[in-house]
């Protein structure tokens, strides 16, 4: 992830349990950039990020949904609607 995220200074990743990680950034600007780019797709898997809330246990937090944008090329005219754009 370090290369994908442009090698943020002081990046530290700790595995809390299988498939659950706590990620530390030294700079708030790096954190904001990575969160803004979320969700990430890495090695054929989605990598979902959520800013940690100290009042919650990160191991108990469920990350099973993500908003993504899909672009469809050459869609037939009769399949297009005003609501879809």
Backbone as a chain_set.jsonl record, in Angstrom:
{"seq": "XXXXXXXXXXXXXXXXXXXXXXXXXXXXXXXXXXXXXXXXXXXXXXXXXXXXXXXXXXXXXXXXXXXXXXXXXXXXXXXXXXXXX", "coords": {"N": [[0.823, -1.191, 0.0], [2.054, 1.132, 0.511], [3.42, 2.109, -1.795], [1.264, 2.563, -3.532], [-0.047, 4.579, -2.184], [1.666, 6.696, -2.487], [3.992, 6.651, -0.912], [3.699, 7.622, 1.965], [5.139, 9.52, 4.587], [6.386, 7.978, 7.496], [4.439, 5.972, 7.605], [2.579, 3.423, 9.151], [1.429, 0.164, 9.578], [-0.693, -1.938, 11.314], [-1.697, -5.182, 12.018], [-4.716, -6.05, 13.366], [-6.448, -8.176, 13.555], [-7.104, -11.018, 11.411], [-7.496, -9.604, 8.241], [-8.207, -7.135, 9.273], [-6.97, -4.015, 9.895], [-5.015, -1.499, 11.507], [-4.103, 1.687, 10.672], [-1.52, 4.015, 10.64], [-0.711, 7.385, 10.144], [1.773, 9.85, 9.709], [1.419, 12.423, 8.878], [-1.342, 14.592, 8.637], [-2.236, 15.459, 6.157], [-1.514, 13.377, 4.413], [-3.14, 11.333, 5.408], [-5.709, 12.439, 4.889], [-5.634, 12.54, 2.069], [-5.456, 9.809, 1.38], [-7.814, 8.803, 2.526], [-9.666, 10.244, 1.016], [-9.334, 9.089, -1.477], [-10.443, 6.62, -1.145], [-12.823, 3.954, -1.779], [-10.084, 1.622, -1.974], [-8.565, -0.54, -4.369], [-6.828, -3.43, -4.238], [-4.61, -5.919, -5.093], [-6.657, -7.657, -6.146], [-8.679, -7.3, -4.273], [-10.988, -5.407, -2.3], [-10.077, -2.595, -0.402], [-11.109, -1.168, 2.267], [-11.508, 1.882, 3.995], [-11.761, 3.625, 7.082], [-12.029, 6.424, 9.133], [-10.686, 6.389, 12.331], [-12.566, 6.262, 15.286], [-12.126, 7.105, 18.511], [-13.869, 6.29, 20.49], [-14.872, 3.883, 19.756], [-14.379, 0.355, 19.289], [-12.037, -0.746, 17.065], [-11.874, -3.35, 16.089], [-14.402, -4.357, 16.308], [-15.866, -2.911, 14.504], [-17.82, -2.801, 11.537], [-17.07, -3.096, 8.195], [-18.503, -3.37, 5.443], [-19.584, -2.3, 3.198], [-19.337, -0.035, 0.437], [-19.21, 3.054, -1.309], [-19.051, 3.36, -4.752], [-18.022, 4.548, -7.975], [-19.193, 3.962, -11.217], [-18.404, 3.722, -14.593], [-19.904, 3.45, -17.662], [-19.301, 2.605, -20.902], [-20.373, 3.207, -24.291], [-23.128, 2.711, -24.011], [-26.317, 1.72, -25.0], [-28.706, 3.914, -26.541], [-31.435, 3.597, -25.839], [-31.241, 2.577, -23.336], [-30.501, 4.58, -21.683], [-31.392, 7.03, -19.235], [-32.843, 10.068, -17.943], [-32.428, 10.293, -15.21], [-30.209, 8.711, -14.792], [-28.313, 10.002, -16.236]], "CA": [[0.0, 0.0, 0.0], [2.92, 2.303, 0.603], [3.655, 2.642, -3.135], [-0.011, 3.048, -4.068], [-0.364, 5.815, -1.474], [2.764, 7.642, -2.739], [4.976, 6.543, 0.174], [3.554, 8.613, 3.037], [6.19, 9.498, 5.607], [6.016, 7.413, 8.789], [3.292, 5.062, 7.516], [2.702, 2.205, 9.949], [0.227, -0.663, 9.471], [-0.723, -2.97, 12.349], [-2.81, -6.12, 11.845], [-5.42, -6.278, 14.625], [-6.902, -9.555, 13.381], [-7.078, -11.235, 9.961], [-8.217, -8.672, 7.376], [-8.511, -5.891, 9.99], [-5.704, -3.325, 10.122], [-5.012, -0.128, 11.984], [-3.097, 2.364, 9.859], [-1.088, 5.269, 11.253], [-0.052, 8.342, 9.264], [2.472, 10.897, 10.44], [0.893, 13.723, 8.449], [-2.788, 14.656, 8.406], [-2.471, 15.618, 4.719], [-1.456, 12.039, 3.821], [-4.36, 10.647, 5.831], [-6.832, 13.001, 4.137], [-5.513, 12.133, 0.665], [-5.758, 8.379, 1.282], [-9.246, 8.645, 2.796], [-10.407, 10.806, -0.118], [-9.226, 8.142, -2.587], [-11.061, 5.35, -0.753], [-12.19, 2.681, -1.464], [-8.935, 1.223, -2.772], [-8.604, -1.911, -4.876], [-5.439, -3.863, -4.119], [-4.437, -7.375, -5.235], [-7.972, -8.272, -6.373], [-9.541, -7.164, -3.093], [-11.297, -4.051, -1.872], [-9.427, -2.164, 0.828], [-11.993, -0.114, 2.752], [-10.911, 2.666, 5.078], [-12.646, 4.42, 7.915], [-11.265, 7.157, 10.14], [-10.894, 5.783, 13.637], [-13.237, 6.997, 16.351], [-11.559, 6.546, 19.749], [-14.912, 5.736, 21.356], [-15.272, 2.579, 19.224], [-13.363, -0.689, 19.15], [-11.878, -0.963, 15.623], [-12.067, -4.766, 15.755], [-15.845, -4.603, 16.267], [-16.458, -2.105, 13.435], [-18.116, -3.547, 10.32], [-16.863, -2.401, 6.921], [-18.949, -4.316, 4.425], [-20.196, -1.557, 2.097], [-18.558, 1.112, -0.037], [-19.727, 3.763, -2.471], [-18.12, 3.374, -5.881], [-18.539, 5.113, -9.218], [-19.02, 3.065, -12.355], [-18.578, 4.389, -15.873], [-20.244, 2.471, -18.696], [-19.087, 3.155, -22.235], [-21.155, 2.686, -25.421], [-24.445, 2.275, -23.574], [-27.323, 1.972, -26.025], [-29.535, 5.077, -26.219], [-32.693, 3.234, -25.177], [-30.927, 2.195, -21.95], [-30.18, 5.79, -20.933], [-32.504, 7.799, -18.687], [-32.427, 11.362, -17.401], [-31.949, 10.122, -13.836], [-28.881, 8.107, -14.849], [-27.392, 10.943, -16.864]], "C": [[0.868, 1.256, 0.0], [3.169, 2.923, -0.774], [2.384, 3.222, -3.735], [-0.357, 4.404, -3.46], [0.751, 6.848, -1.56], [3.72, 7.76, -1.551], [4.823, 7.619, 1.257], [4.603, 8.417, 4.125], [5.652, 8.91, 6.914], [4.817, 6.486, 8.768], [3.561, 3.802, 8.333], [1.374, 1.467, 9.889], [0.335, -1.802, 10.477], [-1.931, -3.866, 12.099], [-3.428, -6.399, 13.213], [-5.979, -7.692, 14.697], [-6.925, -9.781, 11.878], [-8.036, -10.295, 9.217], [-8.672, -7.392, 8.073], [-7.184, -5.24, 10.383], [-5.95, -1.948, 10.727], [-3.832, 0.551, 11.299], [-2.801, 3.728, 10.479], [-0.353, 6.111, 10.213], [0.611, 9.406, 10.125], [1.877, 12.27, 10.127], [-0.602, 13.616, 8.147], [-3.1, 14.778, 6.913], [-2.421, 14.27, 4.001], [-2.715, 11.253, 4.161], [-5.553, 11.133, 5.016], [-6.816, 12.554, 2.682], [-5.907, 10.671, 0.484], [-7.243, 8.128, 1.537], [-10.088, 9.147, 1.628], [-10.399, 9.844, -1.309], [-9.91, 6.812, -2.335], [-12.398, 5.161, -1.466], [-11.048, 2.381, -2.432], [-9.109, -0.225, -3.202], [-7.164, -2.388, -4.982], [-5.383, -5.381, -4.156], [-5.771, -8.122, -5.272], [-8.885, -8.248, -5.153], [-9.801, -5.685, -2.813], [-10.613, -3.79, -0.543], [-10.211, -0.947, 1.317], [-11.375, 0.571, 3.961], [-11.974, 3.471, 5.808], [-11.794, 5.128, 8.953], [-11.673, 6.652, 11.517], [-11.56, 6.759, 14.593], [-12.796, 6.356, 17.663], [-12.609, 5.925, 20.67], [-15.369, 4.349, 20.9], [-14.081, 1.628, 19.157], [-13.208, -0.991, 17.66], [-12.091, -2.412, 15.199], [-13.551, -5.082, 15.6], [-16.539, -3.856, 15.126], [-16.657, -2.945, 12.18], [-17.913, -2.652, 9.104], [-17.241, -3.369, 5.808], [-19.624, -3.637, 3.24], [-19.299, -0.391, 1.719], [-19.264, 1.74, -1.226], [-18.66, 3.747, -3.557], [-18.806, 4.02, -7.076], [-18.226, 4.145, -10.343], [-19.277, 3.863, -13.623], [-18.803, 3.322, -16.931], [-20.127, 3.159, -20.053], [-19.998, 2.463, -23.244], [-22.493, 2.092, -24.994], [-25.46, 2.642, -24.65], [-28.26, 3.088, -25.577], [-30.801, 4.7, -25.466], [-32.476, 2.777, -23.725], [-30.638, 3.407, -21.068], [-31.459, 6.459, -20.433], [-31.96, 9.11, -18.142], [-31.859, 11.2, -15.993], [-30.556, 9.494, -13.792], [-27.857, 9.041, -15.468], [-27.027, 10.446, -18.205]], "O": [[0.444, 2.314, -0.464], [3.131, 4.146, -0.907], [2.428, 4.269, -4.382], [-0.897, 5.275, -4.142], [0.772, 7.791, -0.77], [4.195, 8.851, -1.233], [5.723, 8.438, 1.443], [4.909, 7.293, 4.524], [4.583, 9.305, 7.38], [4.225, 6.233, 9.817], [4.625, 3.192, 8.227], [0.319, 2.057, 10.117], [1.321, -2.538, 10.496], [-3.056, -3.379, 11.98], [-2.762, -6.916, 14.11], [-5.985, -8.322, 15.754], [-6.778, -8.82, 11.124], [-9.223, -10.213, 9.532], [-9.458, -6.636, 7.501], [-6.379, -5.829, 11.106], [-6.98, -1.322, 10.475], [-2.707, 0.054, 11.339], [-3.712, 4.492, 10.798], [0.516, 5.615, 9.496], [0.066, 9.812, 11.152], [1.834, 13.156, 10.98], [-1.058, 12.679, 7.492], [-4.116, 14.258, 6.451], [-3.201, 14.037, 3.077], [-3.288, 10.584, 3.301], [-6.326, 10.321, 4.508], [-7.86, 12.225, 2.121], [-6.617, 10.332, -0.463], [-7.862, 7.326, 0.839], [-11.106, 8.544, 1.29], [-11.367, 9.797, -2.068], [-9.951, 5.96, -3.223], [-13.065, 6.159, -1.738], [-11.056, 2.838, -3.574], [-9.717, -1.031, -2.497], [-6.37, -1.817, -5.73], [-6.029, -6.053, -3.352], [-5.984, -9.084, -4.534], [-9.77, -9.094, -5.024], [-8.949, -4.831, -3.056], [-10.573, -4.656, 0.332], [-10.003, 0.167, 0.838], [-10.796, -0.076, 4.833], [-12.951, 3.931, 5.217], [-10.935, 4.511, 9.582], [-12.858, 6.51, 11.818], [-11.171, 7.922, 14.696], [-13.07, 5.178, 17.896], [-12.271, 5.12, 21.537], [-16.167, 3.707, 21.583], [-12.935, 2.046, 18.99], [-14.165, -1.454, 17.039], [-12.456, -2.668, 14.051], [-13.917, -5.98, 14.842], [-17.694, -4.149, 14.818], [-15.773, -3.712, 11.796], [-18.513, -1.582, 9.001], [-16.393, -4.099, 5.295], [-20.176, -4.312, 2.372], [-18.594, 0.17, 2.558], [-19.847, 1.039, -2.052], [-17.502, 4.083, -3.306], [-20.033, 4.03, -7.167], [-17.134, 3.581, -10.411], [-20.26, 4.598, -13.711], [-17.997, 2.404, -17.083], [-20.779, 4.171, -20.308], [-20.352, 1.295, -23.083], [-22.938, 1.088, -25.55], [-25.452, 3.766, -25.153], [-28.577, 3.205, -24.393], [-31.203, 5.41, -24.545], [-33.44, 2.613, -22.978], [-30.542, 3.28, -19.847], [-32.482, 6.454, -21.119], [-30.759, 9.245, -17.908], [-30.913, 11.895, -15.623], [-29.805, 9.728, -12.845], [-26.656, 8.884, -15.243], [-26.254, 11.092, -18.913]]}, "num_chains": 1, "name": "protein.A"}
